[in-house]
Structures are given as structure tokens and as C-alpha cells.
Amino acid sequence: MAKPYYEFFCPVKVIAGHAALEHIPFELAVLGSKRPMIITDKGVRTNNLLAPIEASFESTDIEIGFIFDDVPPDSSLETVRAAAQAYRANHCDAIIAVGGGSVIDTSKAANILVSEGGDDLLKYSGAHNLPKPLKPFFVIPTTSGTGSEVTLAAVVSDNQKNVKLAFASNYLMPHAAILDPRMTQTLPPHLTAMTAMDAMTHAIEAYTCIAANPISDAYATAAIKKISNNLFNVLETPTDAHGRLELAQASTMAGIAFSNSMVGIVHSLGHALGAVAHLPHGLCMNLFLPYVLDYNKEVNGDKIADLLLPLAGPDIYAQTPANERANKTIATLKEIRDRLHAVTKLPRTLSETGKITKEQLDAVAEKALNDGSIIFNPKEATLKDLRAILDKAW
């Protein structure tokens, strides 16, 4: 059904394929850049993932001005300021982020400082506080989960005040996202599984939450199908370049979907659990996904039922009576989680994480109730409802 009104926006150029990295110098030249700075972390550098990127510049007149590799797993204002300082000191004119969510968020925030001048990020926090476009900015993801390479948001920790600062602006969107299977081939199995379930949740919530629209639906269902068809092949054969590229594309497509249609209670609970127990985001998504769908089922069972086709394939979809498809979708997700647990030990329940006690669940529920994502959930939830979902996920 067509919505009476919706907006869809994704200005990010996607450059994907088995030689995508080799296109970076040309894309930089188009934007007038001669000295890009690479922002990354120690793990990416140690795993030699920068080698093919550096090689792509060898026969060009574009020079990598500096490589900043001090991004921690949870980025901070200090890290952002240090990156901006290195950019200025080395007379760079563009940023290339090479990494996962933390590296991409650091790069987005650093781009604010180098474009706007000064060191005060706080005045740009919140929504749509950037006055004009920023410097050329490319993202090369090394995980297939966050979708940050196509989103307008960044989150950076203020360690002094112990809060997370959120930034949202269309100007934070990268000029290009470069998806190359060489960048995710060394990702360990548990991270491959965790990030894939992060992308899966982005896609499923994008499809089932109230701001979904026909265009975001197309991206979401395609992402679900790619993850479902390729995740276990990649876990079996980590160097499967085709499968790695499919997962990378799925993550980007899910990112485009949820940027335009928002997410729901899986994310509210995930954000809250992350804050209380400091568990990785993708792991939190995997914990809550089937239980939240079960909770939402009475108001949007038809949409959950639709997902059986991309998730389980045409045979199972056809064999399942229409009134049982929503339950079959949820059961299929539980089967996927069981297989992932068998292969990678990715926790399926709160108790399996070993990182949270039952006494902390009230705090998680309270934080989740105040999380912005809850607004877009198809079914309203009270504190008691959230607590009941947490008990099911225990």
C-alpha cells in the first residue's frame, strides 16, 4: 500500500565490487582532493588492510597525507580532536574512514571540526546543526553490520561527563561508500555473525516499523535475502569473496532502509542494554530480535509474515499456510541464532552473555522506555511490556 506521504533520501554514491578500492583515487580527484587522510584503528592496520588502499594510490598524483590509527573501540571527543589536529598539521583535504562503526563515527565528527574550524564539537551536536557541506569524505567499511557508511548520524562519547553525544545531519553522509570484499575477509567468525545480525535487525525493523515506505521496503527485503543466503557460507569459508561482498552490500542496503524508515524496540532495548552492560550493539540486536517481533506480531503480523520469503526462501514460504507465516518467520530467526551459537558461540539470551544480572533488568527497561527508537515501534510499549520482553530474552 502506498503511504499518503513519505520521504526517501540517500545521496551516498556506492562503489562496490572486487576492485572497488582501485576507484578511490579517481573519485577523490573528481572532488578536487589531492591529500586525503586515512582514519582507522590499530586492528585494521595490524591486519594489513590498508595495503590494497595504499597500493591504489601508487601510480596517481594523489598522496595519502597522513594515517591516523588511534581510534579506540568507543570513540571520544579527545580522539576526534586528535584526528582533526593531525588533519590540519598534515595539510590534508579529504577524509577516508577505514573501519567499523567507531572509526566511521570518529571520521564524521572529525570532518565537522576540519570543515567548520575550531575544537568545539558540542555546538554541532543534536539534529541538523551543520550550516553547510563538509570536506570530501569516503567510507570503506571493514565490518558488514552498522550501515554507518550511508547514514546521517554519528555518536561520540564525552568521557568527562560520561554521556554519549549524538550528531545528525544530511551533511554527515559520506560522499561515497566503498564496498570491497578484501576489507572483510579477515573478520573473525563471531564478529562476522554479530555484525550480520546487526544488519539483519536493521532490515527487519526497517520493514516492520511504522515509518516504513515502499522504497525502504525494497532495500530491506533485499538485504534480508542476501544475509540469509550468504552468512553461513561465509562462516564456513571466510575467504569467500562473493559471499563477503553480498554481506557488505546487505549491510549498506539495510543502512539505507533504516535511515529512511527508522527502527523500533529491538534498538531501544539494545541501546539500553549496551549502556548498562557494555555489550556490543550487534550482540544486543541478536538477543532481542525474535522476542520483539513476537511482541509486535498482533499489530503487524502481516508484515512479519512477508519476511518469511526473503528469510527462508520460496519453498518454505509456499509450504507454510498464510496464517502461520509470522510465527514461522520468528521460528526461522531462532533457528538462525541457534546455528550461529553452535558455530560462533554468539549468545542467544541475556543469561548466555554472562555480563548482566536479573537485578539490572529494571534499569535496562527504564532506559529503553526513554530511547528515541521506541517512537517508531508498531505497538506501544509500557515499562511492564519492556520488562516482560527482557524476561523472555533472559
TORDOFI-284605 format. One record per residue (C-alpha): residue number from 1; residue in one letter; x, y, z. Coordinates in nm, 3 decimals, m for minus. Example, Ala and Ser with C-alpha at 12.3 -4.5 7.8 and 13.67 -1.06 7.14 Angstrom:
<sites>
i_aa_east_north_up
1_a_1.230_m0.450_0.780 .
2_s_1.367_m0.106_0.714 .
</sites>
This chain:
<sites>
i_aa_east_north_up
1_m_0.000_0.000_0.000 .
2_a_0.134_0.344_m0.090 .
3_k_0.174_0.574_0.207 .
4_p_m0.009_0.909_0.190 .
5_y_0.327_1.081_0.240 .
6_y_0.691_0.978_0.284 .
7_e_1.041_1.096_0.204 .
8_f_1.336_0.887_0.088 .
9_f_1.690_1.023_0.073 .
10_c_2.027_0.861_0.003 .
11_p_2.285_1.081_m0.169 .
12_v_2.577_0.846_m0.098 .
13_k_2.748_0.702_m0.406 .
14_v_2.801_0.327_m0.360 .
15_i_3.111_0.183_m0.527 .
16_a_3.103_m0.193_m0.487 .
17_g_3.288_m0.492_m0.625 .
18_h_3.608_m0.694_m0.633 .
19_a_3.820_m0.398_m0.745 .
20_a_3.625_m0.117_m0.578 .
21_l_3.930_0.015_m0.388 .
22_e_4.113_0.092_m0.712 .
23_h_3.845_0.351_m0.797 .
24_i_3.916_0.570_m0.492 .
25_p_4.185_0.798_m0.646 .
26_f_3.958_0.884_m0.940 .
27_e_3.663_0.960_m0.710 .
28_l_3.884_1.184_m0.493 .
29_a_4.015_1.368_m0.799 .
30_v_3.656_1.437_m0.911 .
31_l_3.602_1.613_m0.577 .
32_g_3.929_1.808_m0.614 .
33_s_4.117_1.624_m0.339 .
34_k_4.496_1.573_m0.356 .
35_r_4.590_1.481_0.007 .
36_p_4.338_1.257_0.183 .
37_m_4.386_1.150_0.543 .
38_i_4.301_0.792_0.641 .
39_i_4.132_0.746_0.980 .
40_t_4.140_0.389_1.112 .
41_d_4.228_0.177_1.416 .
42_k_4.524_m0.036_1.521 .
43_g_4.346_m0.363_1.433 .
44_v_4.285_m0.260_1.072 .
45_r_4.647_m0.152_1.036 .
46_t_4.787_m0.464_1.205 .
47_n_4.580_m0.688_0.975 .
48_n_4.739_m0.512_0.676 .
49_l_4.402_m0.400_0.541 .
50_l_4.545_m0.063_0.438 .
51_a_4.791_m0.226_0.192 .
52_p_4.549_m0.254_m0.106 .
53_i_4.422_0.100_m0.040 .
54_e_4.774_0.244_m0.033 .
55_a_4.861_0.043_m0.346 .
56_s_4.569_0.204_m0.533 .
57_f_4.739_0.546_m0.497 .
58_e_5.083_0.439_m0.618 .
59_s_5.051_0.532_m0.984 .
60_t_4.847_0.850_m0.922 .
61_d_4.937_1.207_m0.827 .
62_i_4.717_1.186_m0.516 .
63_e_4.914_1.132_m0.196 .
64_i_4.792_0.997_0.138 .
65_g_4.868_1.293_0.365 .
66_f_4.852_1.107_0.697 .
67_i_4.727_0.783_0.853 .
68_f_4.559_0.834_1.192 .
69_d_4.519_0.492_1.356 .
70_d_4.439_0.582_1.718 .
71_v_4.063_0.523_1.718 .
72_p_3.951_0.320_2.023 .
73_p_3.653_0.078_2.018 .
74_d_3.434_0.352_2.170 .
75_s_3.522_0.688_2.018 .
76_s_3.558_1.000_2.231 .
77_l_3.577_1.378_2.193 .
78_e_3.954_1.355_2.264 .
79_t_4.003_1.112_1.974 .
80_v_3.804_1.334_1.737 .
81_r_4.008_1.641_1.832 .
82_a_4.336_1.450_1.789 .
83_a_4.227_1.333_1.441 .
84_a_4.130_1.689_1.341 .
85_q_4.465_1.819_1.467 .
86_a_4.654_1.559_1.259 .
87_y_4.446_1.652_0.953 .
88_r_4.537_2.020_0.987 .
89_a_4.903_1.958_1.072 .
90_n_4.946_1.746_0.758 .
91_h_4.755_1.982_0.525 .
92_c_4.500_1.717_0.425 .
93_d_4.195_1.795_0.215 .
94_a_3.970_1.487_0.248 .
95_i_3.897_1.201_0.491 .
96_i_3.885_0.829_0.418 .
97_a_3.742_0.623_0.707 .
98_v_3.862_0.261_0.706 .
99_g_3.698_0.056_0.981 .
100_g_3.380_m0.026_1.170 .
101_g_3.126_0.192_1.348 .
102_s_3.363_0.367_1.587 .
103_v_3.607_0.466_1.311 .
104_i_3.323_0.592_1.090 .
105_d_3.167_0.796_1.374 .
106_t_3.509_0.943_1.463 .
107_s_3.563_1.038_1.100 .
108_k_3.221_1.202_1.067 .
109_a_3.284_1.409_1.381 .
110_a_3.642_1.496_1.277 .
111_n_3.505_1.615_0.943 .
112_i_3.284_1.862_1.132 .
113_l_3.588_2.014_1.306 .
114_v_3.814_2.033_0.998 .
115_s_3.532_2.178_0.787 .
116_e_3.388_2.423_1.039 .
117_g_3.713_2.511_1.223 .
118_g_3.777_2.522_1.597 .
119_d_3.768_2.242_1.853 .
120_d_3.418_2.272_1.993 .
121_l_3.208_1.979_1.874 .
122_l_2.934_2.038_2.130 .
123_k_2.773_2.324_1.940 .
124_y_2.703_2.091_1.646 .
125_s_2.551_1.806_1.849 .
126_g_2.185_1.722_1.810 .
127_a_1.992_1.728_1.483 .
128_h_2.066_1.940_1.177 .
129_n_2.306_2.190_1.335 .
130_l_2.558_2.193_1.048 .
131_p_2.527_2.502_0.827 .
132_k_2.694_2.376_0.507 .
133_p_2.854_2.077_0.329 .
134_l_3.171_1.928_0.475 .
135_k_3.507_1.822_0.321 .
136_p_3.519_1.522_0.084 .
137_f_3.458_1.209_0.291 .
138_f_3.471_0.842_0.187 .
139_v_3.396_0.534_0.397 .
140_i_3.545_0.188_0.349 .
141_p_3.369_m0.044_0.598 .
142_t_3.568_m0.337_0.745 .
143_t_3.261_m0.495_0.905 .
144_s_2.924_m0.573_0.749 .
145_g_2.683_m0.453_1.013 .
146_t_2.642_m0.091_1.113 .
147_g_2.541_0.062_0.781 .
148_s_2.708_0.385_0.906 .
149_e_2.856_0.438_0.560 .
150_v_2.513_0.553_0.438 .
151_t_2.363_0.717_0.749 .
152_l_2.342_1.079_0.861 .
153_a_2.423_1.003_1.226 .
154_a_2.730_0.975_1.446 .
155_v_2.771_0.904_1.817 .
156_v_3.078_1.015_2.017 .
157_s_3.140_0.971_2.391 .
158_d_3.207_1.265_2.620 .
159_n_3.422_1.080_2.875 .
160_q_3.435_1.378_3.113 .
161_k_3.056_1.388_3.153 .
162_n_3.008_1.015_3.084 .
163_v_2.743_1.075_2.817 .
164_k_2.715_0.989_2.450 .
165_l_2.674_1.282_2.212 .
166_a_2.461_1.226_1.904 .
167_f_2.502_1.416_1.577 .
168_a_2.257_1.404_1.288 .
169_s_2.279_1.599_0.964 .
170_n_2.246_1.525_0.594 .
171_y_2.593_1.681_0.562 .
172_l_2.739_1.394_0.768 .
173_m_2.657_1.146_0.493 .
174_p_2.973_1.031_0.313 .
175_h_3.029_1.128_m0.050 .
176_a_3.093_0.761_m0.127 .
177_a_3.079_0.419_0.039 .
178_i_3.336_0.174_m0.100 .
179_l_3.243_m0.194_m0.057 .
180_d_3.526_m0.434_m0.137 .
181_p_3.532_m0.797_m0.015 .
182_r_3.906_m0.769_0.062 .
183_m_3.817_m0.547_0.358 .
184_t_3.610_m0.805_0.547 .
185_q_3.790_m1.131_0.468 .
186_t_3.990_m1.129_0.794 .
187_l_3.683_m1.060_1.011 .
188_p_3.668_m1.341_1.274 .
189_p_3.361_m1.570_1.276 .
190_h_3.198_m1.426_1.591 .
191_l_3.228_m1.070_1.455 .
192_t_3.100_m1.180_1.114 .
193_a_2.796_m1.334_1.285 .
194_m_2.737_m1.041_1.522 .
195_t_2.761_m0.774_1.253 .
196_a_2.541_m0.972_1.014 .
197_m_2.269_m0.993_1.280 .
198_d_2.307_m0.618_1.334 .
199_a_2.235_m0.566_0.963 .
200_m_1.954_m0.825_0.972 .
201_t_1.789_m0.633_1.258 .
202_h_1.826_m0.301_1.075 .
203_a_1.650_m0.453_0.775 .
204_i_1.373_m0.630_0.969 .
205_e_1.293_m0.327_1.185 .
206_a_1.307_m0.100_0.880 .
207_y_1.043_m0.322_0.715 .
208_t_0.818_m0.376_1.018 .
209_c_0.820_m0.036_1.192 .
210_i_0.569_0.243_1.130 .
211_a_0.778_0.475_0.913 .
212_a_0.844_0.204_0.650 .
213_n_0.778_0.307_0.290 .
214_p_0.779_0.124_m0.045 .
215_i_1.137_0.221_m0.133 .
216_s_1.285_0.137_0.208 .
217_d_1.091_m0.193_0.193 .
218_a_1.270_m0.287_m0.130 .
219_y_1.612_m0.226_0.025 .
220_a_1.517_m0.404_0.348 .
221_t_1.386_m0.725_0.191 .
222_a_1.682_m0.746_m0.047 .
223_a_1.921_m0.711_0.249 .
224_i_1.745_m0.988_0.445 .
225_k_1.768_m1.224_0.147 .
226_k_2.141_m1.155_0.096 .
227_i_2.223_m1.219_0.464 .
228_s_2.010_m1.532_0.482 .
229_n_2.163_m1.675_0.162 .
230_n_2.528_m1.597_0.240 .
231_l_2.602_m1.580_0.613 .
232_f_2.660_m1.949_0.677 .
233_n_2.863_m1.996_0.356 .
234_v_3.093_m1.714_0.472 .
235_l_3.128_m1.864_0.821 .
236_e_3.225_m2.195_0.659 .
237_t_3.462_m2.032_0.407 .
238_p_3.576_m1.694_0.548 .
239_t_3.765_m1.604_0.228 .
240_d_3.453_m1.647_0.009 .
241_a_3.484_m1.315_m0.177 .
242_h_3.139_m1.336_m0.335 .
243_g_2.969_m1.405_0.000 .
244_r_3.166_m1.129_0.174 .
245_l_3.060_m0.879_m0.092 .
246_e_2.697_m0.989_m0.060 .
247_l_2.707_m0.934_0.319 .
248_a_2.873_m0.593_0.272 .
249_q_2.603_m0.491_0.025 .
250_a_2.332_m0.622_0.259 .
251_s_2.468_m0.410_0.543 .
252_t_2.469_m0.099_0.324 .
253_m_2.119_m0.170_0.190 .
254_a_1.988_m0.223_0.543 .
255_g_2.156_0.106_0.640 .
256_i_1.980_0.288_0.356 .
257_a_1.650_0.124_0.458 .
258_f_1.657_0.214_0.827 .
259_s_1.791_0.566_0.761 .
260_n_1.468_0.628_0.578 .
261_s_1.221_0.426_0.786 .
262_m_1.370_0.416_1.138 .
263_v_1.392_0.126_1.384 .
264_g_1.193_0.013_1.689 .
265_i_1.206_m0.161_2.024 .
266_v_1.489_m0.403_1.935 .
267_h_1.707_m0.094_1.911 .
268_s_1.557_0.072_2.221 .
269_l_1.637_m0.238_2.429 .
270_g_1.974_m0.281_2.255 .
271_h_2.082_0.077_2.325 .
272_a_1.972_0.041_2.688 .
273_l_2.148_m0.294_2.737 .
274_g_2.462_m0.153_2.575 .
275_a_2.460_0.136_2.821 .
276_v_2.401_m0.083_3.130 .
277_a_2.614_m0.389_3.048 .
278_h_2.857_m0.251_2.784 .
279_l_2.778_m0.528_2.537 .
280_p_2.842_m0.485_2.161 .
281_h_2.546_m0.346_1.965 .
282_g_2.519_m0.637_1.719 .
283_l_2.511_m0.888_2.004 .
284_c_2.224_m0.693_2.168 .
285_m_2.030_m0.696_1.839 .
286_n_2.065_m1.074_1.815 .
287_l_1.937_m1.117_2.173 .
288_f_1.612_m0.924_2.132 .
289_l_1.503_m0.961_1.768 .
290_p_1.268_m1.266_1.785 .
291_y_1.113_m1.162_2.119 .
292_v_1.027_m0.811_1.997 .
293_l_0.875_m0.950_1.674 .
294_d_0.666_m1.183_1.889 .
295_y_0.551_m0.884_2.094 .
296_n_0.466_m0.678_1.784 .
297_k_0.301_m0.968_1.598 .
298_e_m0.061_m0.891_1.695 .
299_v_m0.047_m0.548_1.527 .
300_n_0.178_m0.619_1.226 .
301_g_0.173_m0.995_1.178 .
302_d_0.115_m0.948_0.805 .
303_k_0.444_m0.761_0.765 .
304_i_0.633_m1.015_0.974 .
305_a_0.474_m1.288_0.758 .
306_d_0.603_m1.117_0.442 .
307_l_0.960_m1.162_0.568 .
308_l_0.941_m1.540_0.554 .
309_l_1.002_m1.525_0.176 .
310_p_1.340_m1.343_0.181 .
311_l_1.439_m1.514_0.507 .
312_a_1.359_m1.879_0.434 .
313_g_1.313_m1.891_0.055 .
314_p_1.019_m1.963_m0.177 .
315_d_0.977_m2.334_m0.092 .
316_i_0.926_m2.285_0.282 .
317_y_0.714_m1.975_0.218 .
318_a_0.485_m2.170_m0.017 .
319_q_0.460_m2.470_0.218 .
320_t_0.360_m2.251_0.516 .
321_p_m0.010_m2.159_0.548 .
322_a_m0.063_m1.783_0.536 .
323_n_m0.185_m1.761_0.896 .
324_e_0.130_m1.938_1.022 .
325_r_0.390_m1.735_0.830 .
326_a_0.453_m1.472_1.100 .
327_n_0.527_m1.746_1.357 .
328_k_0.741_m1.929_1.103 .
329_t_0.945_m1.609_1.042 .
330_i_1.015_m1.582_1.416 .
331_a_1.095_m1.955_1.440 .
332_t_1.335_m1.925_1.144 .
333_l_1.519_m1.638_1.315 .
334_k_1.552_m1.852_1.628 .
335_e_1.694_m2.136_1.416 .
336_i_1.947_m1.894_1.262 .
337_r_2.051_m1.783_1.613 .
338_d_2.088_m2.146_1.725 .
339_r_2.312_m2.223_1.427 .
340_l_2.519_m1.910_1.491 .
341_h_2.557_m2.009_1.857 .
342_a_2.671_m2.358_1.756 .
343_v_2.929_m2.217_1.511 .
344_t_3.047_m1.896_1.682 .
345_k_2.908_m1.905_2.040 .
346_l_2.713_m1.581_1.973 .
347_p_2.482_m1.552_2.278 .
348_r_2.109_m1.602_2.218 .
349_t_1.986_m1.498_2.562 .
350_l_2.078_m1.245_2.828 .
351_s_2.192_m1.522_3.065 .
352_e_2.426_m1.664_2.798 .
353_t_2.616_m1.333_2.785 .
354_g_2.729_m1.372_3.149 .
355_k_2.751_m0.992_3.162 .
356_i_2.421_m0.891_3.322 .
357_t_2.219_m0.985_3.630 .
358_k_1.842_m1.008_3.668 .
359_e_1.862_m0.716_3.913 .
360_q_1.983_m0.491_3.630 .
361_l_1.685_m0.560_3.402 .
362_d_1.468_m0.286_3.555 .
363_a_1.738_m0.032_3.470 .
364_v_1.753_m0.162_3.111 .
365_a_1.374_m0.138_3.076 .
366_e_1.370_0.220_3.211 .
367_k_1.644_0.334_2.974 .
368_a_1.469_0.163_2.680 .
369_l_1.142_0.340_2.757 .
370_n_1.318_0.675_2.710 .
371_d_1.503_0.574_2.391 .
372_g_1.402_0.758_2.073 .
373_s_1.364_0.441_1.864 .
374_i_1.060_0.333_2.066 .
375_i_0.852_0.604_1.893 .
376_f_0.860_0.415_1.562 .
377_n_0.769_0.072_1.701 .
378_p_0.437_m0.052_1.555 .
379_k_0.297_m0.137_1.901 .
380_e_0.318_0.093_2.201 .
381_a_0.510_m0.043_2.498 .
382_t_0.491_0.030_2.868 .
383_l_0.767_m0.028_3.123 .
384_k_0.591_m0.353_3.216 .
385_d_0.585_m0.466_2.849 .
386_l_0.958_m0.398_2.810 .
387_r_1.033_m0.584_3.131 .
388_a_0.829_m0.882_3.003 .
389_i_1.033_m0.888_2.679 .
390_l_1.355_m0.880_2.884 .
391_d_1.231_m1.173_3.094 .
392_k_1.160_m1.371_2.775 .
393_a_1.509_m1.288_2.648 .
394_w_1.666_m1.395_2.975 .
</sites>
